[in-house]
Amino acid sequence: MKRLSIAELMETSGVGFGTSGARGLVERMTDEVCYSYTVAFLQYLEHSRGLGNDTPVAIAGDLRPSTERILTACAAAIRDRGHPLIHAGHIASPAIAFHGLTKRIPTLMVTGSHIPDDRNGIKFNHAEGEILKADEAGIRAQRIELPPDRFTPEGSLRAAEPLPPAQNEAEEAYIRRYLEFFPPGCLAGRRIGLYEHSSVIRDTLYQILSGLGAEVTRLGRSERFIPVDTEAIRQEDTELARQWAMEHGFDCIVSADGDGDRPLISDENGEWLRGDIAGILCARHLHAHTVVTPVSSNSAVERSGWFSRVIRTRIGSPFVIAAMEEALANGGTPVVGYEANGGFLTGSDIEREGRQLKALPTRDATLVILAILEAAREKECTISQLLTELPQRFTASDRIREFPTEQSRARLAWLHPRDETLARERIQATFGRHFGKVATIDDTDGLRITFANGEVVHLRPSGNAPELRCYNEADSRERVETMQEICMQILEGWKGG
């Protein structure tokens, strides 16, 4: 019997917890590693939440080339642990999470979300929703035993049992969730382009949009995985949306990232909305009382005055979920959350005209898309006109790829030492000639610098990949794009050491 410490495995394999589950290079995510993490997850739930061996566990995955193999390894762990296995197929992360919440069972999703397909990951959900930071610590603390001769010396499963046929129940329930909450035919007359690329939610979105009456044109379907990042949209995706809008006269173009939990929605001109702007519009349409969002999100949410309370958190859905739970305990619903990537979370049930949308405290792309489309229909305006109701505050973001997390942290630690006077001097020397005098420094998550003119530079190492992310905020689109260019030039200069 082989005994393993999960904490040690995370170090030796290079596959550790990011902001959204375990992630790593595909070559490092061997069958043995994925099996071990799944056993640790189940063992943790057995000890902490009384999970019984007769409780089913549901699994699903995205469309990456490595996903099927990793699903097979996870399924082997579930079976070996004695749990009935439900294979939900290739469906969106929020769909499998919603299935688990509805059935009160654990679920896991094999996905690397928006990152390139040389990487993958596993998102874990217990019966109440996503695992949070305390759960991650509990899983990391597990010591497990592997069956003898279960793996080859290279870490591959011996005699791996194939996955059972996929069941449609989880996807069908997710589709009904929206068809039963939004009014029948509410999108009638809307012409929508659906940019499918390699998103696992592409067929599901088509069914929901067309089911609500929209005329949907399917665009850009790809059998090769395309890493669409809703926080750092590729230039080719920007150009495609504008081209499609010009050619087809759509009311908007919609899409999502690889696992369907982060939306993309454009206006009628093919201009993609920033995720945090889309989140504000969605929260307003749902008549939210309390809005939870990370520190990196656009400050228009406070400036709008549309919400009774706005709570800021560290970046990552576990922090948003924890803050929503705390807000619920203090009263005042609906409670919702969103991230700068556009992923939208509902911490409480939403009631409208006798219809109910059950809480789904995990990132979701579909609700944002439908809420914005319905808001534009109700106001009889275009999406670009809808945007004019917001305070004019603009954000931009990008990242330096292949920038190790340790190097990012070291750079930020140098820029912001404990000595506040020295920190201001270094920040001023680095950015001051471009943006003026430093007003405030916020280290809630990364380093968020606000200058005297109200402009913002926010630097943060990615929790999912070796990237250093940069977020900017200003009063005009032109200025924020200029800021982004300047910051990326500065960050590129850090690559040398």
Long-range contacts (C-beta under 8 A, 24 or more apart in sequence): 1-145, 1-146, 1-147, 1-148, 2-145, 2-146, 2-148, 3-143, 3-144, 3-145, 3-146, 4-36, 4-143, 4-144, 4-145, 4-146, 5-143, 6-36, 6-37, 6-40, 6-139, 6-140, 6-141, 6-142, 6-143, 6-144, 7-140, 7-141, 9-33, 9-36, 9-37, 10-140, 17-136, 17-139, 17-140, 18-121, 18-462, 18-463, 18-464, 18-465, 19-315, 19-316, 19-317, 19-318, 19-463, 19-464, 20-113, 20-121, 20-123, 20-316, 20-317, 20-463, 20-464, 21-109, 21-121, 21-122, 21-123, 21-124, 21-131, 22-121, 22-122, 22-124, 23-112, 23-115, 23-119, 23-120, 23-121, 23-464, 23-465, 24-119, 24-120, 24-121, 25-118, 25-119, 26-66, 26-117, 26-118, 26-119, 26-120, 27-118, 29-66, 29-70, 29-120, 29-121, 30-154, 30-155, 30-156, 31-69, 31-70, 31-72, 31-73, 31-76, 31-151, 31-155, 31-156, 31-157, 31-160, 32-73, 32-146, 32-150, 32-151, 32-155, 32-156, 32-157, 33-155, 34-70, 34-73, 34-74, 34-77, 34-122, 35-73, 35-74, 35-76, 35-77, 35-146, 35-150, 35-151, 35-157, 36-77, 36-144, 36-146, 37-122, 37-139, 38-73, 38-74, 38-77, 38-78, 38-108, 38-122, 39-77, 39-80, 39-81, 39-142, 39-144, 39-146, 40-139, 40-142, 40-144, 41-106, 41-108, 41-124, 41-131, 41-139, 42-77, 42-78, 42-81, 42-83, 42-106, 43-81, 43-142, 43-144, 44-135, 44-138, 44-139, 44-142, 45-106, 45-126, 48-135, 48-138, 49-126, 49-127, 51-106, 53-81, 53-82, 53-83, 54-83, 54-84, 55-83, 55-84, 55-105, 55-106, 56-83, 56-84, 56-85, 56-86, 56-103, 56-105, 57-83, 57-84, 57-85, 57-86, 57-105, 57-106, 57-107, 57-108, 58-86, 58-87, 58-88, 58-96, 58-99, 58-100, 58-103, 58-105, 58-106, 58-107, 58-108, 58-170, 59-85, 59-86, 59-87, 59-88, 59-96, 59-107, 59-108, 59-109, 59-110, 60-87, 60-88, 60-89, 60-90, 60-91, 60-93, 60-95, 60-96, 60-107, 60-108, 60-109, 60-110, 60-170, 61-89, 61-90, 61-109, 61-110, 61-111, 61-200, 62-90, 62-109, 62-110, 62-111, 62-112, 62-113, 62-200, 62-258, 62-259, 63-90, 63-198, 63-199, 63-200, 63-225, 63-258, 64-111, 64-112, 64-117, 64-120, 64-225, 64-258, 65-117, 65-225, 66-117, 66-120, 67-110, 67-111, 67-120, 68-163, 70-110, 70-120, 70-122, 71-110, 71-163, 72-157, 72-160, 72-161, 72-162, 72-163, 73-157, 73-160, 74-108, 74-110, 74-122, 75-161, 75-163, 76-150, 76-157, 76-160, 76-161, 79-161, 80-147, 80-150, 85-164, 86-167, 86-170, 87-163, 87-164, 87-165, 87-166, 87-167, 88-166, 88-167, 88-169, 88-170, 88-171, 89-166, 89-167, 89-168, 89-171, 90-166, 90-200, 91-170, 91-171, 91-174, 91-200, 91-201, 91-204, 91-260, 92-174, 92-200, 92-201, 92-204, 92-256, 92-259, 92-260, 92-261, 92-365, 92-366, 93-123, 93-259, 93-260, 93-261, 93-362, 93-363, 94-174, 94-260, 94-261, 94-360, 94-362, 94-363, 94-364, 94-365, 94-366, 95-170, 95-171, 95-173, 95-174, 95-201, 95-204, 95-260, 96-125, 96-170, 97-125, 97-129, 97-130, 97-360, 97-362, 98-170, 98-173, 98-174, 98-177, 98-358, 98-360, 98-362, 99-169, 99-170, 99-173, 99-174, 100-125, 100-126, 100-127, 100-129, 101-125, 101-127, 101-128, 101-129, 101-358, 101-360, 102-173, 102-358, 109-259, 111-200, 111-258, 111-259, 112-258, 112-464, 113-257, 113-258, 113-259, 113-261, 113-262, 113-464, 114-227, 114-228, 114-229, 114-230, 114-231, 114-257, 114-258, 114-262, 114-341, 115-227, 115-229, 115-464, 115-465, 116-227, 117-225, 117-227, 119-465, 121-464, 123-259, 125-362, 129-321, 129-361, 129-362, 130-317, 130-318, 130-321, 130-361, 130-362, 131-318, 132-318, 132-321, 132-322, 133-318, 133-319, 133-322, 136-318, 171-204, 174-204, 174-366, 175-204, 175-207, 175-208, 175-211, 177-357, 177-358, 177-360, 178-208, 178-212, 178-366, 178-367, 178-370, 179-208, 179-211, 179-212, 180-355, 181-350, 181-352, 181-355, 181-356, 181-357, 182-212, 182-370, 182-374, 183-353, 184-212, 184-213, 185-212, 185-213, 186-212, 186-213, 186-374, 186-377, 187-212, 187-213, 187-214, 187-370, 187-373, 187-374, 187-377, 188-212, 188-213, 188-214, 189-213, 189-215, 190-214, 190-215, 190-251, 190-252, 190-373, 190-377, 191-215, 191-217, 191-248, 191-249, 191-250, 191-251, 192-216, 192-217, 192-250, 192-251, 192-252, 192-253, 192-254, 192-373, 193-217, 193-219, 193-244, 193-245, 193-248, 193-250, 193-252, 193-253, 193-254, 194-218, 194-219, 194-253, 194-254, 194-255, 195-219, 195-220, 195-237, 195-240, 195-241, 195-244, 195-253, 195-254, 195-255, 195-264, 196-220, 196-221, 196-222, 196-255, 197-221, 197-222, 197-226, 197-228, 197-255, 198-222, 198-223, 198-224, 198-225, 198-226, 198-258, 199-228, 199-255, 199-256, 199-257, 199-258, 199-259, 199-260, 200-258, 200-259, 200-260, 201-256, 201-259, 201-260, 201-365, 201-366, 202-256, 204-260, 204-366, 205-254, 205-256, 205-260, 205-365, 205-366, 205-369, 208-366, 208-370, 209-254, 209-369, 212-370, 214-373, 217-248, 217-250, 219-244, 219-253, 225-258, 227-258, 228-255, 228-256, 228-257, 228-258, 228-264, 229-257, 229-341, 230-256, 230-257, 230-262, 230-263, 230-264, 230-275, 230-341, 230-342, 231-275, 231-340, 231-341, 231-397, 231-399, 231-469, 232-397, 232-398, 232-399, 232-469, 233-264, 233-272, 237-264, 237-272, 238-272, 241-266, 241-270, 241-271, 241-272, 242-269, 242-270, 242-271, 243-270, 244-270, 245-269, 245-270, 246-270, 251-373, 251-376, 251-382, 251-383, 252-372, 252-373, 252-383, 254-369, 256-365, 256-366, 257-341, 257-365, 260-365, 260-366, 261-343, 261-362, 261-363, 261-364, 261-365, 262-339, 262-341, 262-342, 262-343, 262-363, 262-365, 263-342, 263-343, 263-344, 263-365, 263-366, 263-368, 263-369, 264-342, 265-342, 265-368, 265-369, 265-372, 265-383, 266-383, 267-382, 267-383, 267-384, 267-387, 268-382, 268-383, 268-384, 269-384, 271-384, 273-372, 273-383, 273-387, 274-298, 274-340, 274-342, 274-394, 274-395, 275-338, 275-339, 275-340, 275-341, 275-342, 275-343, 276-301, 276-338, 276-339, 276-340, 276-342, 276-395, 277-387, 277-390, 277-395, 278-338, 278-342, 278-368, 278-372, 279-338, 279-339, 279-342, 279-344, 279-368, 280-304, 280-306, 280-338, 280-390, 281-371, 281-372, 281-375, 281-386, 281-387, 281-390, 282-336, 282-338, 282-344, 282-367, 282-368, 282-371, 282-372, 283-307, 283-336, 283-338, 283-344, 284-375, 285-371, 285-372, 285-374, 285-375, 286-334, 286-336, 286-346, 286-350, 286-371, 287-334, 288-334, 288-335, 288-336, 289-332, 289-333, 289-334, 289-335, 290-324, 290-327, 290-332, 290-333, 290-334, 290-335, 290-336, 291-336, 291-337, 291-338, 292-320, 292-323, 292-324, 292-327, 292-335, 292-336, 292-337, 292-345, 292-347, 293-320, 293-337, 293-338, 293-339, 293-340, 294-319, 294-320, 294-339, 294-340, 294-445, 295-442, 295-444, 295-445, 295-448, 295-458, 296-340, 296-397, 296-445, 296-446, 296-448, 296-458, 296-460, 296-471, 297-338, 297-339, 297-340, 297-395, 298-340, 298-393, 298-394, 298-395, 298-473, 299-393, 299-456, 299-473, 300-390, 300-391, 300-392, 300-393, 303-391, 303-393, 304-390, 304-391, 308-332, 312-444, 313-444, 314-444, 314-445, 315-339, 315-340, 315-445, 315-446, 315-460, 315-463, 316-463, 317-343, 317-345, 317-362, 317-363, 320-345, 321-345, 321-347, 321-361, 321-362, 324-361, 325-361, 337-361, 338-368, 339-363, 340-395, 340-397, 340-471, 342-368, 344-368, 392-475, 392-476, 393-473, 393-474, 393-475, 394-473, 394-474, 394-475, 394-476, 394-477, 394-479, 394-480, 395-471, 395-472, 395-473, 395-480, 396-471, 396-472, 396-480, 396-481, 396-483, 396-484, 397-469, 397-470, 397-471, 397-472, 397-484, 398-469, 398-470, 398-484, 398-487, 398-488, 399-462, 399-467, 399-468, 399-469, 399-470, 400-467, 400-468, 400-470, 400-488, 400-491, 400-492, 400-494, 400-495, 401-465, 401-466, 401-467, 402-466, 402-467, 403-466, 403-467, 403-468, 403-491, 403-494, 403-495, 404-466, 405-461, 405-462, 405-466, 407-468, 407-494, 408-461, 408-468, 409-461, 411-468, 411-494, 412-446, 412-447, 412-459, 412-461, 415-447, 415-459, 416-441, 416-443, 416-447, 430-490, 431-457, 431-487, 431-490, 434-483, 434-486, 435-483, 455-479, 455-483, 457-483, 457-487, 459-491, 468-494
